[in-house]
Amino acid sequence: MADDVPGTVLKRERARDAVLELIESRSPGDAIPSERALCTLLGVSRPTVRAAIDELVAAGLLVREHGRGMFVAPEKITQELISADLALSVPQAAGAWSSRLLEFTTLQAGARVGRKLRMSPAEEIVYVARLRLVDGAPMAIEHLHIRAAFVPGLSARELESGDLYEHLRDTHGVHVHEAVQAIEPTVVTRAEARLLEVPELSPALLFERLTSDTTGRPVEYVHSLYRGDRYRIVSRLALGPAAAAAGLVRDGHHPGIPPGDFAHGDPITSSTRGDIQSGS
């Protein structure tokens, strides 16, 4: 199926969400239905199911075992990075950012997205897939799910230019306040590689973000794929009180930081690969 056929991105997205729903309802090591059974269950083609499965295998959520089938992968180890005030600010990223719409439609939230946005699966969301570009070069593929009731009349133009959160505030009266975001490494599928203009299975960063407004209501659920060769996240971590006594030795060490490297409380900047700093 060609990537430019209308609805192709949305079909892959819905297939991915349906398989994720199966994964989340099972335990590590449990089997999931075969590709053929999933085609029948979801009413989509074999290539669409395979693309969704490939993405979830690359993300470490499914394991293929030759001759046996597909199984839920072991749980991932999660390490939170939290600043002293329990929040990390997001500065503006470098370069001139723009967007190109791949999909733009209104549809029912479904079970998984509805659960994340704390809304009925039958309620409507605006689903948007867009290619994000920096200085004209493709940088990321974003899949946005926004409560339709919050953004009546949301236009394609708003999603192609400017800052989305500024549009939500100025045009729709939605004031975003905070977001919880997870980041992990993955690789791109063939379809994603074509959009991002990189080789298939190139390294990438997978972002999942849930954004809430000033009243605590979830506004937007996003998962995005950023090029691993061009994008970088930088975090400044406070590892102890500024006035800590020099030479103080504590048992253990911070996860991810080899023991002894920062014994004198020196500041640390940690980053992943690439050359562009994080931003929305």
C-alpha positions as CSV (number, residue, x, y, z in Angstrom):
1,M,0.0,0.0,0.0
2,A,1.5,3.3,-1.0
3,D,2.3,5.8,1.8
4,D,0.6,8.7,0.0
5,V,-2.9,7.0,-0.2
6,P,-5.3,9.0,2.0
7,G,-5.9,7.2,5.3
8,T,-2.8,5.0,5.2
9,V,-1.1,6.7,8.2
10,L,-4.4,6.5,10.2
11,K,-4.9,2.8,9.4
12,R,-1.4,2.0,10.7
13,E,-2.0,4.2,13.7
14,R,-5.3,2.4,14.5
15,A,-3.8,-1.0,14.0
16,R,-0.9,-0.1,16.3
17,D,-3.3,1.1,19.0
18,A,-5.4,-2.0,18.7
19,V,-2.3,-4.3,19.1
20,L,-1.1,-2.1,22.0
21,E,-4.5,-2.6,23.7
22,L,-3.9,-6.4,23.4
23,I,-0.4,-6.0,24.8
24,E,-1.6,-3.9,27.8
25,S,-4.3,-6.4,28.6
26,R,-1.7,-9.3,28.9
27,S,1.3,-10.1,31.0
28,P,5.0,-10.4,29.8
29,G,5.4,-13.7,28.0
30,D,1.8,-14.0,27.0
31,A,1.1,-14.8,23.3
32,I,-0.9,-12.5,21.0
33,P,-2.8,-13.5,17.9
34,S,-1.0,-14.2,14.7
35,E,-0.8,-11.6,11.9
36,R,-3.5,-13.5,9.9
37,A,-5.8,-13.5,13.0
38,L,-5.2,-9.8,13.6
39,C,-6.1,-9.0,10.0
40,T,-9.4,-10.6,10.5
41,L,-9.9,-9.1,13.9
42,L,-9.1,-5.6,12.9
43,G,-10.4,-5.6,9.3
44,V,-7.2,-4.4,7.8
45,S,-4.6,-5.7,5.3
46,R,-1.6,-7.9,6.1
47,P,0.9,-5.1,5.3
48,T,-0.9,-2.7,7.7
49,V,-0.8,-5.3,10.5
50,R,2.8,-6.2,9.8
51,A,3.9,-2.5,9.8
52,A,2.2,-2.1,13.2
53,I,3.8,-5.3,14.6
54,D,7.3,-4.3,13.2
55,E,7.0,-1.0,15.0
56,L,6.1,-2.6,18.3
57,V,8.8,-5.2,18.0
58,A,11.4,-2.4,17.3
59,A,10.0,-0.5,20.3
60,G,10.7,-3.6,22.5
61,L,7.0,-4.2,23.4
62,L,6.7,-7.5,21.4
63,V,9.0,-10.4,20.8
64,R,8.9,-12.6,17.7
65,E,10.0,-16.2,18.2
66,H,10.5,-18.2,15.0
67,G,8.1,-21.1,14.8
68,R,6.2,-20.1,17.9
69,G,4.6,-16.7,17.3
70,M,4.6,-13.3,19.0
71,F,4.7,-12.6,22.7
72,V,4.5,-9.7,25.1
73,A,8.0,-8.5,25.9
74,P,9.4,-8.3,29.4
75,E,8.6,-5.0,31.2
76,K,11.1,-2.2,30.7
77,I,13.1,-0.6,33.4
78,T,12.1,3.0,33.9
79,Q,14.3,5.8,35.4
80,E,12.7,9.2,36.0
81,L,14.7,12.4,35.7
82,I,13.2,15.0,38.0
83,S,14.6,18.4,38.7
84,A,14.6,20.0,42.2
85,D,11.2,21.7,41.6
86,L,9.6,18.5,40.1
87,A,9.5,20.1,36.6
88,L,11.8,20.4,33.6
89,S,11.4,23.5,31.4
90,V,11.3,23.1,27.7
91,P,13.3,25.8,25.8
92,Q,12.7,26.6,22.2
93,A,14.5,24.2,19.8
94,A,17.1,25.4,17.3
95,G,16.2,25.9,13.6
96,A,13.1,27.0,11.7
97,W,10.3,24.5,12.5
98,S,7.4,23.8,10.2
99,S,4.9,21.0,9.6
100,R,3.3,19.1,6.7
101,L,0.0,17.4,7.4
102,L,-0.2,13.6,6.6
103,E,-3.7,13.0,8.1
104,F,-6.3,15.3,9.7
105,T,-9.7,13.8,10.8
106,T,-12.2,13.5,13.6
107,L,-13.0,10.1,14.9
108,Q,-13.9,8.2,18.1
109,A,-11.2,8.0,20.7
110,G,-11.3,4.3,21.1
111,A,-10.4,2.4,24.3
112,R,-6.7,3.1,24.6
113,V,-6.6,6.8,23.7
114,G,-9.9,7.3,25.6
115,R,-8.2,5.9,28.7
116,K,-5.2,8.2,28.4
117,L,-7.4,11.3,27.9
118,R,-9.9,10.2,30.6
119,M,-12.8,10.3,28.2
120,S,-15.4,7.8,26.8
121,P,-14.1,5.6,23.9
122,A,-17.2,6.9,22.0
123,E,-16.3,10.6,22.4
124,E,-14.6,12.3,19.5
125,I,-11.0,13.3,19.2
126,V,-9.1,15.2,16.5
127,Y,-6.5,12.9,15.1
128,V,-3.5,14.5,13.4
129,A,-0.4,13.0,11.8
130,R,2.1,15.5,10.7
131,L,5.7,15.5,9.4
132,R,7.8,18.0,11.4
133,L,10.6,19.8,9.4
134,V,13.6,21.9,10.6
135,D,15.0,24.3,8.0
136,G,13.1,22.3,5.4
137,A,14.5,18.9,6.4
138,P,12.2,16.1,7.8
139,M,12.9,15.7,11.5
140,A,10.0,13.8,13.1
141,I,6.6,12.2,12.6
142,E,4.0,13.2,15.2
143,H,0.7,11.5,15.9
144,L,-1.6,13.9,17.9
145,H,-4.9,13.0,19.6
146,I,-6.7,16.1,20.9
147,R,-10.1,16.2,22.6
148,A,-12.5,17.4,19.8
149,A,-14.7,19.3,22.4
150,F,-11.7,21.5,23.3
151,V,-10.9,22.6,19.7
152,P,-14.0,23.3,17.7
153,G,-13.1,24.5,14.3
154,L,-9.5,23.5,14.6
155,S,-8.0,24.2,11.1
156,A,-5.3,22.5,9.1
157,R,-3.5,25.8,8.8
158,E,-3.1,26.0,12.6
159,L,-1.4,22.6,12.5
160,E,1.0,23.6,9.7
161,S,2.5,26.8,11.1
162,G,3.4,28.4,14.4
163,D,3.3,26.8,17.8
164,L,0.4,24.4,18.5
165,Y,0.1,25.4,22.1
166,E,-0.1,29.1,21.2
167,H,-2.9,28.3,18.8
168,L,-4.7,26.3,21.5
169,R,-4.4,29.3,23.9
170,D,-5.1,32.2,21.6
171,T,-7.8,30.6,19.3
172,H,-9.5,27.9,21.5
173,G,-8.9,29.2,25.1
174,V,-7.1,26.0,26.1
175,H,-4.2,26.8,28.5
176,V,-1.8,23.9,28.7
177,H,0.0,23.7,32.0
178,E,2.2,20.6,32.2
179,A,3.1,17.4,30.4
180,V,4.4,13.9,31.4
181,Q,6.7,12.7,28.7
182,A,8.6,9.4,28.2
183,I,11.5,9.0,25.8
184,E,13.1,5.7,24.6
185,P,15.2,4.5,21.7
186,T,13.8,2.7,18.7
187,V,14.3,2.2,15.0
188,V,12.2,3.4,12.0
189,T,10.0,1.2,9.8
190,R,10.1,1.2,6.1
191,A,7.2,3.7,5.8
192,E,8.7,6.0,8.5
193,A,12.1,5.8,6.8
194,R,10.6,7.1,3.5
195,L,9.0,10.1,5.3
196,L,12.1,10.9,7.3
197,E,14.4,10.3,4.3
198,V,16.7,7.9,6.3
199,P,17.5,4.2,5.8
200,E,15.1,1.6,7.1
201,L,15.9,0.5,10.7
202,S,17.8,3.8,11.4
203,P,17.9,4.7,15.1
204,A,15.2,7.1,16.4
205,L,13.8,8.4,19.6
206,L,10.2,7.6,20.5
207,F,8.4,10.3,22.6
208,E,5.1,9.7,24.3
209,R,3.5,12.8,25.9
210,L,0.3,13.5,27.8
211,T,-0.5,17.2,28.2
212,S,-2.9,18.7,30.7
213,D,-4.5,22.1,31.1
214,T,-4.4,24.4,34.1
215,T,-7.4,22.5,35.7
216,G,-5.6,19.1,35.3
217,R,-7.8,17.9,32.4
218,P,-5.9,15.9,29.8
219,V,-5.9,17.9,26.5
220,E,-3.6,16.0,24.2
221,Y,-1.9,12.6,23.8
222,V,1.0,12.5,21.4
223,H,3.5,9.9,20.3
224,S,6.3,11.0,18.0
225,L,9.3,9.5,16.3
226,Y,12.4,11.8,16.0
227,R,15.4,11.1,13.9
228,G,18.2,9.7,16.0
229,D,20.9,11.1,13.8
230,R,19.7,14.7,14.1
231,Y,17.9,15.1,17.4
232,R,19.3,15.4,20.9
233,I,17.9,15.9,24.4
234,V,19.9,17.7,27.0
235,S,19.1,17.6,30.8
236,R,20.8,19.5,33.6
237,L,20.6,17.3,36.7
238,A,21.1,18.5,40.3
239,L,22.7,15.6,42.1
240,G,22.8,17.1,45.6
241,P,22.4,20.3,47.7
242,A,24.6,23.2,46.5
243,A,26.0,23.6,50.0
244,A,26.9,19.9,50.5
245,A,30.1,19.4,52.3
246,A,33.0,18.6,50.0
247,G,34.3,15.0,50.2
248,L,31.1,13.6,51.6
249,V,30.8,10.0,50.6
250,R,27.4,8.3,50.2
251,D,26.6,4.6,49.7
252,G,25.4,3.6,46.2
253,H,25.3,5.7,43.0
254,H,22.8,7.3,40.7
255,P,21.4,4.9,38.1
256,G,23.1,5.4,34.7
257,I,26.1,7.2,36.3
258,P,29.2,5.1,37.0
259,P,30.2,5.2,40.7
260,G,33.0,7.7,41.4
261,D,32.6,9.9,38.3
262,F,30.9,12.7,40.3
263,A,32.2,12.2,43.8
264,H,32.8,15.9,44.3
265,G,29.3,17.0,43.3
266,D,30.3,18.5,39.9
267,P,27.3,19.5,37.7
268,I,26.4,17.1,35.0
269,T,24.8,17.5,31.6
270,S,23.5,14.2,30.0
271,S,22.5,13.9,26.4
272,T,21.5,11.4,23.7
273,R,22.9,11.4,20.2
274,G,22.3,14.1,17.6
275,D,22.7,17.8,17.2
276,I,19.4,19.6,18.0
277,Q,18.1,20.5,21.5
278,S,14.6,19.4,22.7
279,G,11.6,21.5,22.1
280,S,7.9,21.4,21.1
